[in-house]
């Protein structure tokens, strides 16, 4: 028996590095048939049951974004039960995951139930606490109702409801458009009515929530209408990936933030963005908002050629194209969002911002399909 164990360990150690997934590539998940190991120096992190990704060891745990695959397997059912402060009432049986949830302030949450979303019950918290949630994913998602108070703030002719318990502060911005399925488009990322919508390769038809991202061999992509647009000369709406200090996917996915630019030629302008994506390459310590701007650079993933084919010019990997005339080299369906960068956004290069969380405008929810239950 001992000999068999030694041989198995030896065989595992002989797996070639090239047979394992590279940094930030997929390494597991339901229906995944590719490599389940990572190259030396990286670990396979479970974002959700359908998508595991190779990251630096401890990268996500630093910000409380979840539990690595190896750590999750070591957690006993008994230890979870003793720490649970958030309980899910299950109607069906599926895969159980462990998730960290942070409460910033007093929020009264009442249990709701529907045939589509199932039942979800959360305890009230009056101070900043961290609790471990044991959730079983089912075909339906969860639904809660929050009575968190908000206060109005105005931008030009628009008034937004500030969520007093939400994140706020100073931050940085970057830009991207990688065409990949947004991370907030998976089930189980946050307490939302439904995940962010993802689309088929045409960018218009909404696709099933469990369809794999086109950036890792699947057929789900970012929807074309998740581009920014101007409301007035001083106000715009759009979408972003975000990494906020102390934040996690469960707190950020589908949240909206009012960004007031504090540098460059657009200082004083306001943009309200909904977080549809996250990323391990974002700087959480600097409160980074990676604004979704077509032609803004694909970053660590290059999904756009997979979605639209060859024949288009996407610019530099980081930063994208450099002039408005180059917008004509993108797919026609993305040109308006590219033009926005040089019109309303005035070609600003990563301006700084003051930010605060606000209740999402209906216009953003209509395009993403996602709204949080704590608003």
matplotlib code that plots the C-alpha trace (Angstrom):
import matplotlib.pyplot as plt

x = [0.0, 2.8, 4.5, 1.4, 1.2, 4.8, 4.4, 1.3, 3.1, 6.1, 3.8, 2.1, 5.5, 6.4, 3.6, 5.2, 4.8, 3.5, 0.7, -0.6, -2.6, -0.7, -1.2, -4.8, -5.9, -8.7, -7.8, -11.1, -14.8, -18.0, -17.8, -14.2, -12.1, -8.8, -5.8, -6.6, -3.1, -1.2, 2.3, 4.9, 4.5, 0.7, -2.4, -5.8, -8.4, -12.1, -14.0, -17.2, -18.2, -17.9, -14.7, -11.4, -8.4, -4.6, -3.4, -0.5, -0.6, -2.7, -3.6, -7.3, -7.2, -5.4, -8.6, -11.1, -12.3, -12.9, -11.2, -8.7, -9.5, -6.9, -8.2, -11.8, -11.2, -9.6, -12.5, -14.7, -18.4, -18.3, -16.1, -18.3, -21.4, -19.8, -19.0, -22.0, -23.8, -25.5, -27.8, -29.3, -32.5, -32.1, -34.9, -32.7, -29.4, -26.2, -22.6, -21.8, -19.2, -17.7, -17.8, -16.7, -19.3, -18.5, -21.1, -20.1, -23.0, -26.5, -28.7, -32.1, -32.7, -35.8, -36.3, -38.1, -39.2, -40.2, -40.4, -37.7, -35.2, -35.7, -35.3, -32.5, -32.3, -29.6, -29.0, -28.8, -25.4, -24.9, -21.1, -18.5, -18.2, -17.0, -18.9, -18.5, -21.4, -22.1, -24.2, -25.6, -25.9, -29.2, -30.8, -32.5, -30.7, -31.4, -33.4, -33.3, -34.7, -32.7, -33.8, -30.3, -30.8, -29.5, -29.1, -29.5, -26.6, -26.9, -24.9, -26.2, -29.8, -29.6, -30.0, -28.5, -29.2, -25.9, -25.8, -24.5, -22.9, -21.2, -17.6, -16.3, -13.0, -10.4, -9.5, -7.8, -9.1, -7.9, -9.7, -10.2, -12.4, -11.5, -14.8, -14.8, -17.8, -17.9, -17.0, -20.3, -22.2, -21.7, -24.2, -23.3, -21.0, -23.2, -26.7, -28.4, -31.7, -29.8, -26.3, -25.0, -26.1, -23.6, -24.1, -23.4, -20.7, -23.0, -23.0, -26.8, -28.4, -28.3, -26.8, -27.3, -25.6, -23.6, -22.1, -18.3, -16.5, -15.3, -11.9, -11.3, -12.9, -16.6, -19.1, -20.2, -19.0, -19.6, -22.8, -22.4, -24.8, -22.5, -20.7, -20.6, -22.8, -23.3, -26.3, -25.2, -22.0, -21.1, -22.7, -22.2, -23.2, -21.1, -19.7, -16.4, -14.3, -13.4, -10.9, -11.7, -9.7, -11.4, -13.9, -14.8, -17.0, -19.8, -19.8, -18.8, -20.7, -23.5, -22.9, -22.9, -20.5, -20.6, -17.2, -16.2, -13.1, -10.4, -7.7, -7.1, -9.4, -12.5, -12.0, -15.4, -17.3, -19.3, -19.7, -21.9, -20.6, -22.0, -19.4, -19.9, -16.4, -13.5, -10.0, -7.0, -4.8, -6.6, -4.9, -7.3, -5.1, -5.6, -9.4, -9.1, -12.0, -11.2, -13.8, -15.2, -14.3, -14.2, -10.7, -9.3, -7.0, -7.7, -5.3, -4.5, -7.2, -7.6, -11.2, -12.1, -10.5, -12.4, -15.7, -15.3, -12.7, -9.6, -9.6, -9.9, -7.3, -7.6, -4.5, -2.0, -2.7, -2.8, -4.2, -5.7, -5.9, -4.5, -6.7, -10.4, -9.8, -8.8, -12.3, -13.3, -11.0, -13.2, -16.5, -19.2, -21.3, -18.5, -17.7, -20.0, -18.4, -15.0, -16.0, -17.2, -13.7, -12.5, -15.7, -17.3, -14.2, -11.9, -9.2, -8.3, -5.6, -6.4, -7.8, -8.2, -11.6, -13.5, -16.1, -19.1, -21.6, -25.1, -28.3, -28.0, -29.8, -32.5, -30.8, -27.7, -29.8, -31.8, -28.6, -26.8, -29.8, -28.4, -29.4, -28.4, -30.8, -29.2, -30.4]
y = [0.0, 2.4, 1.6, 2.5, 5.8, 6.6, 5.8, 7.9, 10.8, 10.4, 10.3, 13.5, 15.2, 14.3, 16.3, 18.6, 22.3, 22.7, 20.3, 22.6, 25.9, 29.2, 32.2, 33.5, 30.6, 28.2, 25.2, 23.6, 23.8, 21.9, 20.6, 21.7, 19.2, 21.0, 20.9, 21.0, 21.9, 25.2, 25.9, 26.0, 28.9, 29.3, 27.8, 26.9, 29.3, 28.5, 31.7, 29.5, 26.0, 26.6, 28.6, 27.9, 30.1, 29.9, 32.8, 33.7, 31.8, 33.8, 36.5, 36.4, 35.5, 38.8, 40.7, 38.2, 37.2, 33.6, 30.3, 28.5, 25.1, 23.5, 25.3, 24.6, 20.9, 21.0, 22.7, 20.2, 20.4, 20.6, 23.7, 25.4, 24.7, 26.2, 29.5, 30.1, 33.4, 33.5, 30.6, 29.5, 27.6, 25.0, 23.7, 21.4, 19.7, 20.7, 21.6, 23.3, 26.1, 28.2, 32.0, 34.9, 37.7, 41.1, 43.4, 47.0, 48.4, 47.7, 46.2, 44.7, 41.9, 39.9, 36.5, 36.3, 33.4, 32.8, 29.9, 31.4, 32.5, 30.2, 31.3, 33.1, 34.2, 36.5, 37.5, 41.2, 42.7, 46.0, 46.3, 45.4, 41.6, 38.8, 35.6, 32.4, 31.4, 27.9, 28.0, 25.2, 26.3, 25.3, 26.0, 29.0, 31.9, 33.7, 36.8, 39.1, 42.5, 45.2, 48.3, 49.9, 53.7, 55.9, 59.6, 61.7, 63.2, 65.2, 65.5, 68.2, 67.4, 63.9, 62.8, 59.6, 57.8, 57.3, 54.0, 55.2, 51.8, 51.5, 52.0, 55.5, 57.2, 58.1, 55.8, 55.3, 54.3, 52.3, 51.1, 47.7, 45.7, 42.1, 40.7, 38.0, 36.9, 39.1, 37.4, 38.7, 36.8, 33.5, 32.2, 32.5, 35.5, 37.9, 38.3, 39.6, 39.0, 37.4, 37.6, 40.0, 39.0, 37.5, 37.1, 34.8, 35.8, 38.3, 40.3, 40.7, 37.4, 36.7, 33.3, 30.8, 31.6, 28.4, 28.8, 29.0, 32.2, 32.5, 33.5, 30.0, 27.9, 28.6, 30.7, 33.4, 37.0, 40.5, 42.0, 44.9, 47.2, 47.2, 50.1, 53.7, 56.5, 60.2, 61.5, 65.1, 67.1, 66.4, 63.0, 59.5, 55.9, 52.8, 49.6, 48.6, 45.9, 46.9, 46.1, 48.0, 47.8, 45.3, 44.4, 41.1, 39.8, 39.3, 43.0, 44.5, 42.5, 44.6, 47.5, 51.0, 53.8, 57.5, 58.5, 62.1, 62.7, 64.7, 64.9, 65.5, 67.6, 65.8, 66.8, 67.7, 65.4, 62.4, 58.9, 56.3, 52.8, 49.4, 46.7, 43.8, 42.3, 41.8, 40.7, 39.3, 41.8, 44.8, 46.9, 46.6, 48.8, 51.7, 51.3, 50.6, 51.0, 49.4, 51.2, 49.1, 51.1, 49.3, 49.6, 50.2, 47.2, 43.5, 43.0, 39.5, 37.9, 38.3, 37.3, 39.8, 37.8, 34.7, 36.7, 38.8, 36.9, 38.4, 41.6, 44.1, 46.2, 46.3, 48.3, 47.7, 44.9, 47.5, 50.8, 49.8, 52.2, 55.7, 57.8, 58.2, 57.4, 53.9, 53.3, 52.6, 49.5, 47.9, 46.0, 48.4, 47.4, 48.7, 51.9, 54.1, 53.0, 53.7, 57.2, 57.9, 57.6, 60.5, 62.6, 62.8, 61.2, 63.5, 60.9, 61.1, 58.7, 56.9, 59.9, 59.7, 59.8, 60.3, 57.5, 56.6, 53.7, 54.7, 52.9, 51.7, 53.8, 51.9, 52.5, 50.5, 47.6, 47.5, 46.9, 44.5, 42.6, 42.6, 44.4, 43.7, 42.8, 45.1, 48.3]
z = [0.0, 0.9, -2.3, -4.3, -2.4, -3.2, -6.9, -7.1, -5.5, -7.9, -10.9, -9.8, -9.3, -12.9, -14.5, -17.0, -16.4, -20.0, -19.2, -16.5, -16.9, -17.1, -14.8, -15.0, -17.2, -16.2, -14.2, -13.2, -12.7, -13.6, -17.2, -17.5, -19.5, -19.6, -17.2, -13.5, -12.3, -12.5, -13.6, -10.8, -8.4, -8.9, -7.3, -8.7, -7.1, -7.2, -8.2, -8.3, -9.1, -12.8, -13.0, -11.3, -12.2, -11.8, -9.6, -7.3, -4.0, -1.5, -4.0, -3.5, 0.2, 0.9, 0.0, 1.4, -2.0, -1.3, -0.5, -2.7, -4.1, -1.8, 1.3, 0.5, 0.4, 3.8, 5.6, 7.4, 7.5, 11.3, 11.3, 8.8, 10.8, 13.9, 12.2, 10.0, 10.6, 7.3, 6.4, 3.1, 3.1, 0.4, -1.9, -4.0, -3.7, -5.5, -4.9, -1.6, -1.5, 1.2, 0.9, 3.1, 3.5, 5.1, 6.6, 6.9, 8.9, 10.3, 7.6, 8.2, 5.8, 5.6, 4.0, 0.7, -1.4, -5.0, -7.3, -9.5, -6.9, -3.9, -0.3, 1.4, 5.1, 6.5, 10.2, 11.1, 11.8, 13.6, 13.4, 10.8, 11.0, 8.9, 8.7, 6.8, 4.5, 3.5, 0.4, -1.8, -5.4, -7.0, -10.4, -8.8, -7.2, -4.0, -3.2, -0.3, 0.6, 2.3, 4.2, 4.2, 4.3, 1.5, 1.0, -2.2, -4.1, -7.3, -10.5, -12.8, -13.3, -12.0, -8.3, -7.0, -3.8, -1.9, 0.1, 3.5, 4.3, 0.9, -0.1, -0.8, -1.1, -3.7, -6.5, -9.8, -13.3, -16.2, -19.3, -21.0, -23.4, -23.6, -24.9, -22.2, -20.3, -17.2, -13.9, -12.3, -15.0, -13.1, -10.5, -6.9, -7.1, -5.0, -3.6, -6.7, -8.4, -11.3, -12.6, -15.2, -18.7, -21.1, -24.9, -27.7, -30.3, -32.0, -28.8, -28.8, -27.8, -24.1, -23.4, -20.5, -17.2, -17.1, -20.6, -20.4, -21.4, -25.0, -23.6, -22.3, -25.1, -24.4, -26.3, -23.9, -24.3, -23.0, -24.5, -26.9, -25.0, -22.0, -23.5, -21.9, -23.1, -22.3, -20.5, -20.7, -21.1, -17.5, -16.8, -18.3, -17.5, -18.1, -16.7, -15.1, -13.5, -10.0, -7.3, -4.0, -0.8, 1.4, -1.3, -2.8, -5.6, -3.2, -2.2, -5.6, -8.3, -9.7, -7.2, -8.7, -8.0, -8.7, -10.0, -9.9, -11.9, -10.2, -12.8, -16.5, -18.8, -17.5, -13.9, -12.4, -14.8, -13.3, -14.5, -12.8, -13.4, -12.5, -11.6, -13.9, -13.7, -11.3, -11.9, -10.1, -12.0, -10.5, -7.7, -4.8, -2.6, -5.0, -5.4, -9.2, -11.6, -15.0, -17.2, -20.0, -23.2, -26.5, -28.0, -24.5, -24.5, -23.9, -20.9, -19.8, -21.9, -25.7, -26.3, -29.0, -31.9, -30.6, -30.7, -33.9, -35.9, -37.6, -39.6, -36.7, -35.1, -31.2, -30.5, -27.7, -25.2, -22.4, -23.4, -26.7, -29.6, -29.4, -31.7, -32.5, -36.2, -35.1, -33.8, -37.4, -37.2, -34.6, -35.2, -36.1, -33.1, -30.8, -32.5, -30.4, -27.2, -28.7, -29.9, -26.4, -25.1, -27.4, -27.2, -23.7, -22.1, -24.0, -24.5, -20.8, -19.8, -16.5, -14.5, -10.7, -9.1, -5.9, -5.6, -3.5, -3.8, -5.1, -5.9, -9.5, -12.1, -13.9, -17.2, -16.1, -14.7, -17.9, -19.9, -17.5, -16.3, -12.8, -9.6, -6.0, -3.2, -0.7, -2.6]

ax = plt.figure().add_subplot(projection="3d")
ax.plot(x, y, z, "-o")
ax.set_aspect("equal")
plt.show()
